[in-house]
């Protein structure tokens, strides 16, 4: 699972970095076009907000794995040893459960928008469900990373219990 998640982490980093570059280039292109011609293309300005979910949601898992996510370090500073591991196991269990819930909700949202057939109101018409597909994709990646961390914490906990007895 580490190998799969390692490859997935690199892929999401490349995709997110590429999307950030595309967003910056689109806004720069819009400014240059307006400066040179006096008119601009709306999709240059509307493209970056449409790409933000694809940049953010797939990064949830890699950020959790690297510890770069937003966290409150109150309980981990008060707990040590096995108690801290039990807390981590509980948190990762909640992450797995939350990922499953949001994965299901994201799939339902994508299915709904796909059935509705709505298009984004850009100069380039894209189905809205393409944008919403970032949610279940991101939460599936988060599920994989959360499960990996849960397994590692469980292994560490059982290893400590095995050496303690």
C-alpha positions in Angstrom: 0.0 0.0 0.0 3.0 2.3 0.7 4.2 1.9 -2.9 0.8 2.7 -4.4 0.3 5.7 -2.1 3.8 6.9 -2.8 3.1 6.8 -6.5 -0.2 8.5 -6.0 1.4 11.2 -3.8 3.9 12.0 -6.6 1.1 12.0 -9.2 -1.2 14.3 -7.2 1.8 16.7 -6.6 2.5 16.8 -10.3 -1.1 17.3 -11.3 -1.7 19.9 -8.6 1.4 21.8 -9.6 0.5 21.7 -13.2 -3.0 23.0 -12.4 -1.6 25.8 -10.4 0.6 26.7 -13.4 -2.3 26.6 -15.8 -4.3 28.8 -13.5 -1.5 31.4 -13.3 -1.0 31.2 -17.1 -4.7 31.7 -17.7 -4.8 34.8 -15.5 -1.6 36.1 -17.1 -3.0 35.4 -20.5 -6.2 37.2 -19.7 -4.2 40.3 -18.5 -1.9 40.3 -21.6 -4.9 39.8 -24.0 -6.8 42.6 -22.4 -3.7 44.9 -22.4 -2.9 44.2 -26.1 -6.3 44.0 -27.6 -8.5 45.8 -25.2 -10.9 42.8 -24.9 -10.4 39.5 -23.2 -11.8 36.0 -23.1 -14.0 35.1 -20.2 -12.8 31.6 -19.9 -9.3 32.8 -19.0 -10.8 34.3 -15.8 -13.4 31.6 -15.2 -11.0 28.6 -15.7 -9.0 29.0 -12.4 -12.0 28.7 -10.1 -13.2 25.6 -12.0 -9.8 24.0 -11.5 -9.4 24.7 -7.8 -11.3 21.5 -6.7 -9.0 19.4 -8.9 -6.0 21.1 -7.3 -7.2 20.8 -3.7 -9.2 17.6 -3.1 -6.7 15.1 -4.5 -4.1 16.6 -2.1 -6.0 15.7 1.0 -4.4 12.3 1.4 -0.8 13.3 0.7 -1.2 16.2 3.1 -2.5 13.9 5.8 0.4 11.4 5.2 3.1 14.1 5.4 1.5 15.8 8.4 1.1 19.1 6.5 -2.6 19.3 7.1 -4.3 21.6 9.5 -4.3 20.0 13.0 -4.7 20.9 16.6 -1.9 19.5 18.8 -3.6 19.6 22.2 -4.1 16.0 23.0 -0.9 14.6 21.3 1.1 16.9 23.6 -0.6 15.6 26.7 -0.4 11.9 25.8 2.6 9.6 25.4 3.4 6.1 24.3 0.4 3.8 23.8 -2.1 6.4 24.7 -0.9 8.6 21.9 -1.0 5.7 19.5 -4.6 4.9 20.6 -5.5 8.5 19.8 -3.9 8.3 16.4 -5.7 5.1 15.7 -9.0 6.7 16.7 -8.3 9.8 14.5 -7.4 7.6 11.5 -10.5 5.5 12.1 -12.6 8.7 11.9 -10.7 9.7 8.7 -11.5 6.4 7.1 -15.2 6.7 8.1 -15.4 10.3 7.0 -13.7 9.6 3.7 -16.2 6.8 3.0 -19.1 9.1 3.8 -17.8 12.0 1.6 -16.8 9.5 -1.2 -20.4 8.3 -1.3 -21.8 11.8 -1.2 -19.4 12.9 -3.9 -20.5 10.0 -6.1 -24.1 10.9 -5.6 -23.5 14.5 -6.5 -21.6 13.5 -9.7 -24.4 11.1 -10.7 -27.0 13.9 -10.1 -25.2 16.5 -12.2 -24.5 13.9 -14.9 -28.2 13.1 -15.1 -29.1 16.8 -15.2 -26.7 17.4 -18.0 -25.9 20.9 -16.9 -22.9 22.7 -18.5 -20.6 25.2 -16.9 -21.3 28.7 -18.1 -17.9 29.3 -19.6 -17.1 30.2 -23.2 -15.9 26.6 -23.4 -18.8 24.4 -22.4 -17.8 21.7 -19.9 -20.2 19.4 -18.1 -20.5 20.5 -14.4 -20.1 16.9 -13.3 -16.5 17.0 -14.5 -15.7 19.6 -11.8 -17.7 17.7 -9.1 -15.7 14.5 -10.0 -12.8 16.0 -8.0 -14.7 15.4 -4.7 -15.0 11.6 -4.9 -11.6 11.4 -6.5 -10.0 13.3 -3.6 -11.9 11.5 -0.9 -11.0 8.1 -2.5 -7.3 9.2 -2.3 -7.9 10.3 1.3 -9.4 7.0 2.1 -6.4 5.1 0.8 -3.9 7.3 2.7 -6.0 7.2 5.9 -6.3 3.4 5.7 -2.5 3.2 5.2 -1.9 5.4 8.3 -4.5 3.4 10.3 -2.7 0.1 9.4 0.7 1.6 10.3 -0.5 2.9 13.6 -2.2 -0.5 14.4 1.0 -2.3 13.6 3.0 0.0 15.8 0.5 -0.4 18.6 0.6 -4.2 18.4 4.4 -4.2 18.2 4.6 -2.1 21.4 2.1 -4.3 23.1 4.0 -7.4 22.0 7.3 -6.0 23.3 5.6 -4.9 26.6 4.5 -8.4 27.5 
